[in-house]
Amino acid sequence: MKSIKIVTYNIHRAIGIDRKFAPERIIDILKSLDGDVVLLQEVDEGVPRSNEVNLAEVLAEACGYPYFVLSHNVTLKKGQYGNATLSRFPIQKQSNIDLTIDNKKKRGCQHTTLKISDSQTGKRYLEVFNLHLGLSAKERQKQAGKLFKSKQFSSININQPCIVAGDFNDWRSMLRALFIIGKDFSCATDRTSIRGNEVAIKTYPSFSPRGGLDRIYYRGSMQCLRTTRTKMRIAKLASDHLPVVATFEILDENL
């Protein structure tokens, strides 16, 4: 068995709620969370508002992640932004799934295959989908459908360890049934309330969270050990979202 810590975080281009571009705050948070795999949304590259840096590269280098990829979803007058994956494990392959619906804002899901071990018993892989969905419920439902129909997702065996995480913008948890009942996922970021129903860990807005927008679904030969939302005070300022971190155990069978 192998333990893996997954972080998902919409970093808002490292521009805090005080409107300051301060990647050092994001760096401090990521170092504290110490994830093995970090899934980021709203990551700039070459954009003036973030000093035209490759923000994924800056964060990966500062936090000691040897592997990273950035997928562009939105092209601006100067520069682009999208989703980034930072990893301590080799990224075997990566692609970007276009989740844009009609004339809505460009959205995407970054798919990476991570080699989490290479032993005498064979190589082990983790399939990771890092997404940022739209603002309307109908749009998000269609985007989930596009993800499920994509060759990257549909080709994965149901027993293969798989993570789908990111900013779902799913205020009312309308996508939960699609993932849990429709595709046999479990949700690491759900909590059982006093009434016995499932409630998402609240992550937005960061200074006074009211919505559970940032979620982690998982499937296959893995189990969730624990999930937490950061309690760092700086996280209330660094972005308009709070990061969440889940620790998983990758099981030996079916690998």
N, C-alpha and C positions, 0 to 999 in steps of 0.2 A: 504494500500500500504506500501511497505517496500523498503528502499534504501540499496543497497549493492555495495561496491567498490571492483572491481576485479583487481588484478595486475598479469601480466605475465612477467617473467624475466629469461633469460638464464644467469646464474651467472658465467659460465665458471669455475666452481669448486672454486669460490671465489679467483681465481688467476687472477690478473689484467693484463693489457697490459704491465706493468712493470715487469711481471713474478713473482710478490710477492704474496704469499698466505696471504690474509688479510681479513678474514671474518668480521672484525670490520667495514670495508667500506660498505659491503653489509648490515650489520646490521643498520648502519646509514641511508642508503638509504631506506630500508624497513620501518624503524621507521618514516621517513619523509613522505613516501607515505601513510602510515596508512591504508592499505587495510584490508578489512574484510576476503578476501580469496586471498592467494598468491600462484601462480602457478610457480614453479621453474623448470628449466631444467639444466642438467649437475651438479648434486648434488652427491658428493662423500660420501662413507661410508667405512672406514677402508683402505683408500688409502694413501701410504706414502707421496705423493705430497701435501696432505692436512692434514698432521700430524695424519693420521689414525683415525680422528674423524668421528662421524656421523654428517655430516654437516647440515642435516635437523633438527636434534635435537638441535644442537647448535643455529641455527638461530631462531627456534621456541621458545626456552627458552629465548633467549636474547630479542626477540621482543614481548614476551608476548602472543604467540598463544597457547591456551590450547590444540589444536588438530593438529596433523600432521601425515602424512604417506609418506613413501619413497618407490618407486618401482624401482627395479634394472633392467636395460636394458643391461648393458655391465659388464662382469666379467673380471678383470685384473689379473695379476699374484698375486697381493695382493689387495684385496678390490674390490668394485663394485661402479657403479654410474648409475644414472637414473633421474627420475622426482620425485618431491616432492610437496605436497600440504600442506600449512599451513592454518589453519582456526580458526576463532572465533566461528564457529558453529560446533555442534557435527557432526562427520563423521559417518554416519550410516552404510555404507559399502564401501569397496574399492576393486578394482581388477586391474590387469595390462593386457592390450591387446597387444599381440605380433604383431608388425607391420613390422617385419623383412621380407625382400624380397630376396629370393634365398640365395646367399652367400654374400650379402651386409652386411654392419655393422649393428649390432643389434640395433633395434629401438623399441620404445613402446609408448603406450598411457595409462596413469593412469586414471582410472575412479573412481570417488567418488560421493556418494550421501550425500548431506549435509541437515540436518534438520535446516531450517532457522527460523522457529517459531513453537510454540506449544500453540495454544489458544483454546478458546471455539468453534471457527469455524472449528477447525481441524488442523492437522499438515501440514506444508508446506515444500516442498523439492526443492532443486536445484541440478540438475544433472550436473556434471563438468567433462570434458575430457581435460586432460593436456598432450599434445603430443610434440614430437620432431621428425620431419620427415627427410628423407634422402636428399642427395645432388643432385640427378638427377631428372629431370622432370618426366620421366617414373616411377621411383621408387616411387615418391610422389603420383602420380595418383593411383598406385596400393595400396599404403598404405591407401589412402583415401577410396578406395573400401573395404579394409579389415576392416577399422573402421566402415563403414556404414553397413557391413554385420554382424558385431559382435553382439552377443546376448545382450551385455550391451547397445549398441546404438539402435539396431532395436526394442527393447522392449519398448522404451520411447514414450509416447504419444506426438504428435506434439504440443499440447498446454502446455505441461509441461515445465517450465523454464529450459533452457539448455544452457550451455556454452561449446564451443570447443575453446581452446586457447593454445598458446605455440609458439615454434620456428618452423615455417612452412618451412623455407628455400625456400620460394616461391618468388624468385626474380621478376618474370614476371607476378605474380598474375594469374597463370594458373589454380589454384584450386578454384578461386573465384566463377566461374560459377557452379562448382560441389556442393558447399555449398549453394549458394544463389538461383540458379535456380533449382538445383536438389533436395535440401533438405530443402528449405524454410528458410534458415538462413539469418540474416542480419549481416553486418560486422561493428563492433564498431570502428575499426582502419582504416577505409577508410575516405578519404577526397575528396571533389569535387574540381577539378582543375579549372583554368581559362577557359580551353577548354571544361569543362563540363564532363570530364571523371573522374572515380574514381581512386584515387592514395592512396596507403598505407602510413601510417605514417612511416617515415624512422627511423630505429633503429640500423642499422649495417653498418660499424663498429662504435663503440661507439664514437670515437674521431672525426669522420667526416662522419656521416651517409649517405649512398647512397642507401641502400636497406631496404624495409619494410618487414623484415623476421618474426617479432614477432606480432602476430595477435590475435584478439578476435572476434569470431563469436558467435551469440546468436540467440535463437529461443524460441517460446512459449510466455506465458503471462508475458512479461517483455519488457521494453523499455529502450534504452540507453539515459541517460541525458547528459553526456559529456565524452570525452576521451582526455587524455593528455599524452605527453612524458615528462619525468622528465627533469628539467633544472639544476639539481644539478651538479656542476662542478666535484665533486668526481666520478660521474657516468661515466664520460668519461675515467676514469682510472680503476675503480673497476672490470670491465668485458669488453669483446669485444662487448657486446650487451648493449643497453639501455632498461630499463624497460618501459612499458606502463601501464596506469591505466585507467579503465573505470568504471563509476558509473552508476548503473542500478536501475530502479524502478520495483519491482515485483508487478504485478497487482493482484487485488482481484479476478477477474473472472477466472473461470475454475481451481480453486485451491481447 
